């Protein structure tokens, strides 16, 4: 399976994402957003500060031609994973519902947290009910939505924070998917938890679900 790891100006997690995906897929590659074509099997939008988070996080990247291609590929049922800023971009593109606002504390939060993979309709349902130790690093990660009941009814909530709510997200939501289940966005960084020397390798379970199955 070929995976395009998309780089925007300001993206900074593409190398970690590439190394994580290549543990399961040798055809993974970093693709600059202006060079993206509709020829890959899956798409990874990594974290960082695309376009310096000017205006608001993810909004400029969301209005690029690249995200028009991603939207078409999502409609075809191809797998898409957006992490941190990638999640923000997916929401700003209206590929995923809801929005990511400033953390409730108004401070940047960087630490390990525990998340539970909820029973959901996405490609992560293979690890349902597992609790994973994954790091977060964001200033605008507070998830809000006007359609919480719909998200719960359609099993769109992918992951929730356990023991604490580090950013004030509604119902401790850490990640969601679309109705088809082929698009997932989350604030925690699984690509930064792929080896015990990093503090955890629980992120491999998420990356494997995306890159292998």
Secondary structure, DSSP 8 states (H G I E B T S, - for coil): --EEEEE-TTB--HHHHHHHHTTT-TT-EEEEGGG--TT-SEEEE--B-GGGG-SSTTHHHHTSHHHHHHHHHHHTT-EEEEETHHHHHHHHTTSS-SEEE--TTSS-EEEEEEEEE-S-SSTTGGGTT-EEEEEEEESS-EEE-S-HHHHHHTT-EEEEEES--TT--GGGEEEEE-SSS-EEEESSBGGG-SBGGGTB-THHHHHHHHHT-
